[in-house]
Amino acid sequence: MKLEELQHLAGIPQGSTMPALGGSNISLTGSEKRRIEREQNIQPGTPEWFQLWFSLPFMTGEQPVK
């Protein structure tokens, strides 16, 4: 079976590299969140930290930082 056939059966669109991530680079996203953490002096484990790292702005519209 060819790779294209497997991708089609799995529901992966042609030319897609990481469909589950929407093609985003998680390394860049994590680096950006860490930069915000440092700039705003957000400490791990605080409510602000959880909001920054676990908000879902594309799904809920919640803003990760104020």
mmCIF file of the N, C-alpha and C atoms, coordinates in Angstrom:
data_MODEL
# 
_entry.id   MODEL 
# 
loop_
_atom_site.group_PDB 
_atom_site.id 
_atom_site.type_symbol 
_atom_site.label_atom_id 
_atom_site.label_alt_id 
_atom_site.label_comp_id 
_atom_site.label_asym_id 
_atom_site.label_entity_id 
_atom_site.label_seq_id 
_atom_site.pdbx_PDB_ins_code 
_atom_site.Cartn_x 
_atom_site.Cartn_y 
_atom_site.Cartn_z 
_atom_site.occupancy 
_atom_site.B_iso_or_equiv 
_atom_site.pdbx_formal_charge 
_atom_site.auth_seq_id 
_atom_site.auth_comp_id 
_atom_site.auth_asym_id 
_atom_site.auth_atom_id 
_atom_site.pdbx_PDB_model_num 
ATOM 1   N N  . MET A 1 1  ? 0.844   -1.174 0.000  1.00 0.00 ? 1  MET A N  1 
ATOM 2   C CA . MET A 1 1  ? 0.000   0.000  0.000  1.00 0.00 ? 1  MET A CA 1 
ATOM 3   C C  . MET A 1 1  ? 0.890   1.238  0.000  1.00 0.00 ? 1  MET A C  1 
ATOM 4   N N  . LYS A 1 2  ? 0.523   2.218  -0.798 1.00 0.00 ? 2  LYS A N  1 
ATOM 5   C CA . LYS A 1 2  ? 1.317   3.444  -0.901 1.00 0.00 ? 2  LYS A CA 1 
ATOM 6   C C  . LYS A 1 2  ? 0.987   4.395  0.247  1.00 0.00 ? 2  LYS A C  1 
ATOM 7   N N  . LEU A 1 3  ? 1.936   5.283  0.529  1.00 0.00 ? 3  LEU A N  1 
ATOM 8   C CA . LEU A 1 3  ? 1.772   6.268  1.590  1.00 0.00 ? 3  LEU A CA 1 
ATOM 9   C C  . LEU A 1 3  ? 0.543   7.140  1.344  1.00 0.00 ? 3  LEU A C  1 
ATOM 10  N N  . GLU A 1 4  ? 0.318   7.548  0.107  1.00 0.00 ? 4  GLU A N  1 
ATOM 11  C CA . GLU A 1 4  ? -0.830  8.388  -0.221 1.00 0.00 ? 4  GLU A CA 1 
ATOM 12  C C  . GLU A 1 4  ? -2.152  7.688  0.108  1.00 0.00 ? 4  GLU A C  1 
ATOM 13  N N  . GLU A 1 5  ? -2.196  6.387  -0.138 1.00 0.00 ? 5  GLU A N  1 
ATOM 14  C CA . GLU A 1 5  ? -3.403  5.615  0.164  1.00 0.00 ? 5  GLU A CA 1 
ATOM 15  C C  . GLU A 1 5  ? -3.638  5.559  1.673  1.00 0.00 ? 5  GLU A C  1 
ATOM 16  N N  . LEU A 1 6  ? -2.573  5.338  2.428  1.00 0.00 ? 6  LEU A N  1 
ATOM 17  C CA . LEU A 1 6  ? -2.692  5.295  3.886  1.00 0.00 ? 6  LEU A CA 1 
ATOM 18  C C  . LEU A 1 6  ? -3.159  6.636  4.445  1.00 0.00 ? 6  LEU A C  1 
ATOM 19  N N  . GLN A 1 7  ? -2.582  7.727  3.919  1.00 0.00 ? 7  GLN A N  1 
ATOM 20  C CA . GLN A 1 7  ? -2.984  9.054  4.375  1.00 0.00 ? 7  GLN A CA 1 
ATOM 21  C C  . GLN A 1 7  ? -4.453  9.307  4.062  1.00 0.00 ? 7  GLN A C  1 
ATOM 22  N N  . HIS A 1 8  ? -4.886  8.895  2.874  1.00 0.00 ? 8  HIS A N  1 
ATOM 23  C CA . HIS A 1 8  ? -6.278  9.077  2.501  1.00 0.00 ? 8  HIS A CA 1 
ATOM 24  C C  . HIS A 1 8  ? -7.194  8.290  3.447  1.00 0.00 ? 8  HIS A C  1 
ATOM 25  N N  . LEU A 1 9  ? -6.846  7.045  3.734  1.00 0.00 ? 9  LEU A N  1 
ATOM 26  C CA . LEU A 1 9  ? -7.648  6.218  4.631  1.00 0.00 ? 9  LEU A CA 1 
ATOM 27  C C  . LEU A 1 9  ? -7.678  6.776  6.057  1.00 0.00 ? 9  LEU A C  1 
ATOM 28  N N  . ALA A 1 10 ? -6.584  7.411  6.466  1.00 0.00 ? 10 ALA A N  1 
ATOM 29  C CA . ALA A 1 10 ? -6.505  7.985  7.806  1.00 0.00 ? 10 ALA A CA 1 
ATOM 30  C C  . ALA A 1 10 ? -7.167  9.355  7.895  1.00 0.00 ? 10 ALA A C  1 
ATOM 31  N N  . GLY A 1 11 ? -7.570  9.904  6.736  1.00 0.00 ? 11 GLY A N  1 
ATOM 32  C CA . GLY A 1 11 ? -8.218  11.214 6.734  1.00 0.00 ? 11 GLY A CA 1 
ATOM 33  C C  . GLY A 1 11 ? -7.246  12.367 6.795  1.00 0.00 ? 11 GLY A C  1 
ATOM 34  N N  . ILE A 1 12 ? -6.001  12.132 6.426  1.00 0.00 ? 12 ILE A N  1 
ATOM 35  C CA . ILE A 1 12 ? -4.977  13.179 6.431  1.00 0.00 ? 12 ILE A CA 1 
ATOM 36  C C  . ILE A 1 12 ? -4.988  13.859 5.064  1.00 0.00 ? 12 ILE A C  1 
ATOM 37  N N  . PRO A 1 13 ? -5.216  15.181 5.014  1.00 0.00 ? 13 PRO A N  1 
ATOM 38  C CA . PRO A 1 13 ? -5.247  15.873 3.726  1.00 0.00 ? 13 PRO A CA 1 
ATOM 39  C C  . PRO A 1 13 ? -3.894  15.830 3.019  1.00 0.00 ? 13 PRO A C  1 
ATOM 40  N N  . GLN A 1 14 ? -3.922  15.894 1.697  1.00 0.00 ? 14 GLN A N  1 
ATOM 41  C CA . GLN A 1 14 ? -2.679  15.890 0.906  1.00 0.00 ? 14 GLN A CA 1 
ATOM 42  C C  . GLN A 1 14 ? -1.831  17.103 1.262  1.00 0.00 ? 14 GLN A C  1 
ATOM 43  N N  . GLY A 1 15 ? -0.538  16.904 1.405  1.00 0.00 ? 15 GLY A N  1 
ATOM 44  C CA . GLY A 1 15 ? 0.398   17.989 1.692  1.00 0.00 ? 15 GLY A CA 1 
ATOM 45  C C  . GLY A 1 15 ? 0.440   18.404 3.144  1.00 0.00 ? 15 GLY A C  1 
ATOM 46  N N  . SER A 1 16 ? -0.356  17.775 3.998  1.00 0.00 ? 16 SER A N  1 
ATOM 47  C CA . SER A 1 16 ? -0.374  18.131 5.408  1.00 0.00 ? 16 SER A CA 1 
ATOM 48  C C  . SER A 1 16 ? 0.781   17.431 6.108  1.00 0.00 ? 16 SER A C  1 
ATOM 49  N N  . THR A 1 17 ? 1.491   18.180 6.952  1.00 0.00 ? 17 THR A N  1 
ATOM 50  C CA . THR A 1 17 ? 2.612   17.584 7.675  1.00 0.00 ? 17 THR A CA 1 
ATOM 51  C C  . THR A 1 17 ? 2.213   17.157 9.075  1.00 0.00 ? 17 THR A C  1 
ATOM 52  N N  . MET A 1 18 ? 1.449   17.991 9.784  1.00 0.00 ? 18 MET A N  1 
ATOM 53  C CA . MET A 1 18 ? 1.034   17.675 11.145 1.00 0.00 ? 18 MET A CA 1 
ATOM 54  C C  . MET A 1 18 ? -0.409  18.124 11.334 1.00 0.00 ? 18 MET A C  1 
ATOM 55  N N  . PRO A 1 19 ? -1.373  17.395 10.833 1.00 0.00 ? 19 PRO A N  1 
ATOM 56  C CA . PRO A 1 19 ? -2.754  17.859 10.893 1.00 0.00 ? 19 PRO A CA 1 
ATOM 57  C C  . PRO A 1 19 ? -3.293  18.033 12.305 1.00 0.00 ? 19 PRO A C  1 
ATOM 58  N N  . ALA A 1 20 ? -2.853  17.222 13.245 1.00 0.00 ? 20 ALA A N  1 
ATOM 59  C CA . ALA A 1 20 ? -3.366  17.337 14.605 1.00 0.00 ? 20 ALA A CA 1 
ATOM 60  C C  . ALA A 1 20 ? -2.959  18.650 15.248 1.00 0.00 ? 20 ALA A C  1 
ATOM 61  N N  . LEU A 1 21 ? -1.861  19.233 14.800 1.00 0.00 ? 21 LEU A N  1 
ATOM 62  C CA . LEU A 1 21 ? -1.385  20.489 15.367 1.00 0.00 ? 21 LEU A CA 1 
ATOM 63  C C  . LEU A 1 21 ? -1.736  21.675 14.488 1.00 0.00 ? 21 LEU A C  1 
ATOM 64  N N  . GLY A 1 22 ? -2.457  21.437 13.448 1.00 0.00 ? 22 GLY A N  1 
ATOM 65  C CA . GLY A 1 22 ? -2.819  22.538 12.566 1.00 0.00 ? 22 GLY A CA 1 
ATOM 66  C C  . GLY A 1 22 ? -1.615  23.095 11.834 1.00 0.00 ? 22 GLY A C  1 
ATOM 67  N N  . GLY A 1 23 ? -0.541  22.323 11.739 1.00 0.00 ? 23 GLY A N  1 
ATOM 68  C CA . GLY A 1 23 ? 0.654   22.789 11.058 1.00 0.00 ? 23 GLY A CA 1 
ATOM 69  C C  . GLY A 1 23 ? 1.492   23.742 11.897 1.00 0.00 ? 23 GLY A C  1 
ATOM 70  N N  . SER A 1 24 ? 1.134   23.948 13.171 1.00 0.00 ? 24 SER A N  1 
ATOM 71  C CA . SER A 1 24 ? 1.893   24.877 13.999 1.00 0.00 ? 24 SER A CA 1 
ATOM 72  C C  . SER A 1 24 ? 3.167   24.208 14.510 1.00 0.00 ? 24 SER A C  1 
ATOM 73  N N  . ASN A 1 25 ? 4.139   25.025 14.837 1.00 0.00 ? 25 ASN A N  1 
ATOM 74  C CA . ASN A 1 25 ? 5.395   24.540 15.369 1.00 0.00 ? 25 ASN A CA 1 
ATOM 75  C C  . ASN A 1 25 ? 5.334   24.689 16.887 1.00 0.00 ? 25 ASN A C  1 
ATOM 76  N N  . ILE A 1 26 ? 5.194   23.573 17.606 1.00 0.00 ? 26 ILE A N  1 
ATOM 77  C CA . ILE A 1 26 ? 5.015   23.652 19.052 1.00 0.00 ? 26 ILE A CA 1 
ATOM 78  C C  . ILE A 1 26 ? 6.243   24.200 19.767 1.00 0.00 ? 26 ILE A C  1 
ATOM 79  N N  . SER A 1 27 ? 7.405   24.092 19.158 1.00 0.00 ? 27 SER A N  1 
ATOM 80  C CA . SER A 1 27 ? 8.611   24.649 19.760 1.00 0.00 ? 27 SER A CA 1 
ATOM 81  C C  . SER A 1 27 ? 8.523   26.180 19.799 1.00 0.00 ? 27 SER A C  1 
ATOM 82  N N  . LEU A 1 28 ? 8.048   26.777 18.724 1.00 0.00 ? 28 LEU A N  1 
ATOM 83  C CA . LEU A 1 28 ? 7.914   28.235 18.686 1.00 0.00 ? 28 LEU A CA 1 
ATOM 84  C C  . LEU A 1 28 ? 6.834   28.708 19.650 1.00 0.00 ? 28 LEU A C  1 
ATOM 85  N N  . THR A 1 29 ? 5.744   27.971 19.731 1.00 0.00 ? 29 THR A N  1 
ATOM 86  C CA . THR A 1 29 ? 4.661   28.329 20.644 1.00 0.00 ? 29 THR A CA 1 
ATOM 87  C C  . THR A 1 29 ? 5.158   28.282 22.083 1.00 0.00 ? 29 THR A C  1 
ATOM 88  N N  . GLY A 1 30 ? 5.881   27.242 22.445 1.00 0.00 ? 30 GLY A N  1 
ATOM 89  C CA . GLY A 1 30 ? 6.412   27.117 23.802 1.00 0.00 ? 30 GLY A CA 1 
ATOM 90  C C  . GLY A 1 30 ? 7.420   28.200 24.127 1.00 0.00 ? 30 GLY A C  1 
ATOM 91  N N  . SER A 1 31 ? 8.251   28.546 23.158 1.00 0.00 ? 31 SER A N  1 
ATOM 92  C CA . SER A 1 31 ? 9.240   29.612 23.366 1.00 0.00 ? 31 SER A CA 1 
ATOM 93  C C  . SER A 1 31 ? 8.552   30.945 23.604 1.00 0.00 ? 31 SER A C  1 
ATOM 94  N N  . GLU A 1 32 ? 7.487   31.206 22.861 1.00 0.00 ? 32 GLU A N  1 
ATOM 95  C CA . GLU A 1 32 ? 6.735   32.453 23.027 1.00 0.00 ? 32 GLU A CA 1 
ATOM 96  C C  . GLU A 1 32 ? 6.070   32.521 24.397 1.00 0.00 ? 32 GLU A C  1 
ATOM 97  N N  . LYS A 1 33 ? 5.507   31.410 24.850 1.00 0.00 ? 33 LYS A N  1 
ATOM 98  C CA . LYS A 1 33 ? 4.876   31.387 26.173 1.00 0.00 ? 33 LYS A CA 1 
ATOM 99  C C  . LYS A 1 33 ? 5.917   31.587 27.271 1.00 0.00 ? 33 LYS A C  1 
ATOM 100 N N  . ARG A 1 34 ? 7.088   31.002 27.104 1.00 0.00 ? 34 ARG A N  1 
ATOM 101 C CA . ARG A 1 34 ? 8.153   31.170 28.098 1.00 0.00 ? 34 ARG A CA 1 
ATOM 102 C C  . ARG A 1 34 ? 8.633   32.619 28.142 1.00 0.00 ? 34 ARG A C  1 
ATOM 103 N N  . ARG A 1 35 ? 8.690   33.272 26.971 1.00 0.00 ? 35 ARG A N  1 
ATOM 104 C CA . ARG A 1 35 ? 9.093   34.685 26.917 1.00 0.00 ? 35 ARG A CA 1 
ATOM 105 C C  . ARG A 1 35 ? 8.084   35.546 27.687 1.00 0.00 ? 35 ARG A C  1 
ATOM 106 N N  . ILE A 1 36 ? 6.801   35.282 27.487 1.00 0.00 ? 36 ILE A N  1 
ATOM 107 C CA . ILE A 1 36 ? 5.754   36.016 28.200 1.00 0.00 ? 36 ILE A CA 1 
ATOM 108 C C  . ILE A 1 36 ? 5.866   35.764 29.701 1.00 0.00 ? 36 ILE A C  1 
ATOM 109 N N  . GLU A 1 37 ? 6.154   34.521 30.070 1.00 0.00 ? 37 GLU A N  1 
ATOM 110 C CA . GLU A 1 37 ? 6.338   34.152 31.473 1.00 0.00 ? 37 GLU A CA 1 
ATOM 111 C C  . GLU A 1 37 ? 7.420   35.013 32.129 1.00 0.00 ? 37 GLU A C  1 
ATOM 112 N N  . ARG A 1 38 ? 8.555   35.136 31.456 1.00 0.00 ? 38 ARG A N  1 
ATOM 113 C CA . ARG A 1 38 ? 9.666   35.931 32.000 1.00 0.00 ? 38 ARG A CA 1 
ATOM 114 C C  . ARG A 1 38 ? 9.317   37.410 32.076 1.00 0.00 ? 38 ARG A C  1 
ATOM 115 N N  . GLU A 1 39 ? 8.728   37.940 30.991 1.00 0.00 ? 39 GLU A N  1 
ATOM 116 C CA . GLU A 1 39 ? 8.412   39.370 30.944 1.00 0.00 ? 39 GLU A CA 1 
ATOM 117 C C  . GLU A 1 39 ? 7.421   39.775 32.028 1.00 0.00 ? 39 GLU A C  1 
ATOM 118 N N  . GLN A 1 40 ? 6.440   38.921 32.304 1.00 0.00 ? 40 GLN A N  1 
ATOM 119 C CA . GLN A 1 40 ? 5.391   39.261 33.266 1.00 0.00 ? 40 GLN A CA 1 
ATOM 120 C C  . GLN A 1 40 ? 5.629   38.633 34.638 1.00 0.00 ? 40 GLN A C  1 
ATOM 121 N N  . ASN A 1 41 ? 6.798   38.011 34.810 1.00 0.00 ? 41 ASN A N  1 
ATOM 122 C CA . ASN A 1 41 ? 7.180   37.390 36.080 1.00 0.00 ? 41 ASN A CA 1 
ATOM 123 C C  . ASN A 1 41 ? 6.106   36.426 36.583 1.00 0.00 ? 41 ASN A C  1 
ATOM 124 N N  . ILE A 1 42 ? 5.657   35.552 35.697 1.00 0.00 ? 42 ILE A N  1 
ATOM 125 C CA . ILE A 1 42 ? 4.649   34.546 36.041 1.00 0.00 ? 42 ILE A CA 1 
ATOM 126 C C  . ILE A 1 42 ? 5.371   33.309 36.552 1.00 0.00 ? 42 ILE A C  1 
ATOM 127 N N  . GLN A 1 43 ? 5.012   32.885 37.757 1.00 0.00 ? 43 GLN A N  1 
ATOM 128 C CA . GLN A 1 43 ? 5.659   31.740 38.389 1.00 0.00 ? 43 GLN A CA 1 
ATOM 129 C C  . GLN A 1 43 ? 4.894   30.450 38.080 1.00 0.00 ? 43 GLN A C  1 
ATOM 130 N N  . PRO A 1 44 ? 5.614   29.345 37.804 1.00 0.00 ? 44 PRO A N  1 
ATOM 131 C CA . PRO A 1 44 ? 4.950   28.062 37.547 1.00 0.00 ? 44 PRO A CA 1 
ATOM 132 C C  . PRO A 1 44 ? 4.068   27.635 38.718 1.00 0.00 ? 44 PRO A C  1 
ATOM 133 N N  . GLY A 1 45 ? 2.892   27.118 38.398 1.00 0.00 ? 45 GLY A N  1 
ATOM 134 C CA . GLY A 1 45 ? 1.971   26.625 39.406 1.00 0.00 ? 45 GLY A CA 1 
ATOM 135 C C  . GLY A 1 45 ? 0.948   27.643 39.871 1.00 0.00 ? 45 GLY A C  1 
ATOM 136 N N  . THR A 1 46 ? 1.130   28.908 39.520 1.00 0.00 ? 46 THR A N  1 
ATOM 137 C CA . THR A 1 46 ? 0.166   29.937 39.908 1.00 0.00 ? 46 THR A CA 1 
ATOM 138 C C  . THR A 1 46 ? -1.022  29.912 38.948 1.00 0.00 ? 46 THR A C  1 
ATOM 139 N N  . PRO A 1 47 ? -2.148  30.500 39.354 1.00 0.00 ? 47 PRO A N  1 
ATOM 140 C CA . PRO A 1 47 ? -3.302  30.554 38.439 1.00 0.00 ? 47 PRO A CA 1 
ATOM 141 C C  . PRO A 1 47 ? -2.972  31.248 37.110 1.00 0.00 ? 47 PRO A C  1 
ATOM 142 N N  . GLU A 1 48 ? -2.119  32.271 37.145 1.00 0.00 ? 48 GLU A N  1 
ATOM 143 C CA . GLU A 1 48 ? -1.725  32.967 35.922 1.00 0.00 ? 48 GLU A CA 1 
ATOM 144 C C  . GLU A 1 48 ? -0.936  32.053 34.994 1.00 0.00 ? 48 GLU A C  1 
ATOM 145 N N  . TRP A 1 49 ? -0.082  31.213 35.576 1.00 0.00 ? 49 TRP A N  1 
ATOM 146 C CA . TRP A 1 49 ? 0.717   30.288 34.780 1.00 0.00 ? 49 TRP A CA 1 
ATOM 147 C C  . TRP A 1 49 ? -0.180  29.263 34.081 1.00 0.00 ? 49 TRP A C  1 
ATOM 148 N N  . PHE A 1 50 ? -1.156  28.701 34.836 1.00 0.00 ? 50 PHE A N  1 
ATOM 149 C CA . PHE A 1 50 ? -2.072  27.747 34.232 1.00 0.00 ? 50 PHE A CA 1 
ATOM 150 C C  . PHE A 1 50 ? -2.895  28.398 33.123 1.00 0.00 ? 50 PHE A C  1 
ATOM 151 N N  . GLN A 1 51 ? -3.304  29.642 33.330 1.00 0.00 ? 51 GLN A N  1 
ATOM 152 C CA . GLN A 1 51 ? -4.064  30.341 32.302 1.00 0.00 ? 51 GLN A CA 1 
ATOM 153 C C  . GLN A 1 51 ? -3.209  30.559 31.058 1.00 0.00 ? 51 GLN A C  1 
ATOM 154 N N  . LEU A 1 52 ? -1.947  30.930 31.240 1.00 0.00 ? 52 LEU A N  1 
ATOM 155 C CA . LEU A 1 52 ? -1.051  31.149 30.105 1.00 0.00 ? 52 LEU A CA 1 
ATOM 156 C C  . LEU A 1 52 ? -0.836  29.869 29.311 1.00 0.00 ? 52 LEU A C  1 
ATOM 157 N N  . TRP A 1 53 ? -0.550  28.793 29.991 1.00 0.00 ? 53 TRP A N  1 
ATOM 158 C CA . TRP A 1 53 ? -0.180  27.552 29.303 1.00 0.00 ? 53 TRP A CA 1 
ATOM 159 C C  . TRP A 1 53 ? -1.351  26.703 28.852 1.00 0.00 ? 53 TRP A C  1 
ATOM 160 N N  . PHE A 1 54 ? -2.500  26.793 29.506 1.00 0.00 ? 54 PHE A N  1 
ATOM 161 C CA . PHE A 1 54 ? -3.594  25.872 29.210 1.00 0.00 ? 54 PHE A CA 1 
ATOM 162 C C  . PHE A 1 54 ? -4.860  26.532 28.683 1.00 0.00 ? 54 PHE A C  1 
ATOM 163 N N  . SER A 1 55 ? -4.846  27.840 28.433 1.00 0.00 ? 55 SER A N  1 
ATOM 164 C CA . SER A 1 55 ? -6.025  28.456 27.829 1.00 0.00 ? 55 SER A CA 1 
ATOM 165 C C  . SER A 1 55 ? -6.132  27.987 26.378 1.00 0.00 ? 55 SER A C  1 
ATOM 166 N N  . LEU A 1 56 ? -7.324  28.008 25.855 1.00 0.00 ? 56 LEU A N  1 
ATOM 167 C CA . LEU A 1 56 ? -7.576  27.558 24.485 1.00 0.00 ? 56 LEU A CA 1 
ATOM 168 C C  . LEU A 1 56 ? -8.203  28.700 23.690 1.00 0.00 ? 56 LEU A C  1 
ATOM 169 N N  . PRO A 1 57 ? -7.410  29.716 23.323 1.00 0.00 ? 57 PRO A N  1 
ATOM 170 C CA . PRO A 1 57 ? -7.983  30.896 22.678 1.00 0.00 ? 57 PRO A CA 1 
ATOM 171 C C  . PRO A 1 57 ? -8.699  30.601 21.369 1.00 0.00 ? 57 PRO A C  1 
ATOM 172 N N  . PHE A 1 58 ? -8.270  29.602 20.613 1.00 0.00 ? 58 PHE A N  1 
ATOM 173 C CA . PHE A 1 58 ? -8.910  29.297 19.344 1.00 0.00 ? 58 PHE A CA 1 
ATOM 174 C C  . PHE A 1 58 ? -10.232 28.566 19.546 1.00 0.00 ? 58 PHE A C  1 
ATOM 175 N N  . MET A 1 59 ? -10.409 27.921 20.705 1.00 0.00 ? 59 MET A N  1 
ATOM 176 C CA . MET A 1 59 ? -11.644 27.180 20.951 1.00 0.00 ? 59 MET A CA 1 
ATOM 177 C C  . MET A 1 59 ? -12.623 27.976 21.812 1.00 0.00 ? 59 MET A C  1 
ATOM 178 N N  . THR A 1 60 ? -12.115 28.693 22.814 1.00 0.00 ? 60 THR A N  1 
ATOM 179 C CA . THR A 1 60 ? -13.002 29.366 23.767 1.00 0.00 ? 60 THR A CA 1 
ATOM 180 C C  . THR A 1 60 ? -12.967 30.876 23.657 1.00 0.00 ? 60 THR A C  1 
ATOM 181 N N  . GLY A 1 61 ? -11.962 31.431 22.995 1.00 0.00 ? 61 GLY A N  1 
ATOM 182 C CA . GLY A 1 61 ? -11.826 32.884 22.917 1.00 0.00 ? 61 GLY A CA 1 
ATOM 183 C C  . GLY A 1 61 ? -11.160 33.476 24.145 1.00 0.00 ? 61 GLY A C  1 
ATOM 184 N N  . GLU A 1 62 ? -10.813 32.633 25.115 1.00 0.00 ? 62 GLU A N  1 
ATOM 185 C CA . GLU A 1 62 ? -10.162 33.101 26.346 1.00 0.00 ? 62 GLU A CA 1 
ATOM 186 C C  . GLU A 1 62 ? -8.760  33.601 26.003 1.00 0.00 ? 62 GLU A C  1 
ATOM 187 N N  . GLN A 1 63 ? -8.398  34.750 26.559 1.00 0.00 ? 63 GLN A N  1 
ATOM 188 C CA . GLN A 1 63 ? -7.078  35.306 26.351 1.00 0.00 ? 63 GLN A CA 1 
ATOM 189 C C  . GLN A 1 63 ? -6.119  34.731 27.384 1.00 0.00 ? 63 GLN A C  1 
ATOM 190 N N  . PRO A 1 64 ? -4.940  34.250 26.953 1.00 0.00 ? 64 PRO A N  1 
ATOM 191 C CA . PRO A 1 64 ? -4.011  33.612 27.882 1.00 0.00 ? 64 PRO A CA 1 
ATOM 192 C C  . PRO A 1 64 ? -3.383  34.571 28.887 1.00 0.00 ? 64 PRO A C  1 
ATOM 193 N N  . VAL A 1 65 ? -3.243  35.831 28.550 1.00 0.00 ? 65 VAL A N  1 
ATOM 194 C CA . VAL A 1 65 ? -2.677  36.822 29.476 1.00 0.00 ? 65 VAL A CA 1 
ATOM 195 C C  . VAL A 1 65 ? -3.485  38.102 29.382 1.00 0.00 ? 65 VAL A C  1 
ATOM 196 N N  . LYS A 1 66 ? -3.442  38.859 30.457 1.00 0.00 ? 66 LYS A N  1 
ATOM 197 C CA . LYS A 1 66 ? -4.198  40.127 30.483 1.00 0.00 ? 66 LYS A CA 1 
ATOM 198 C C  . LYS A 1 66 ? -3.302  41.286 30.173 1.00 0.00 ? 66 LYS A C  1 
# 
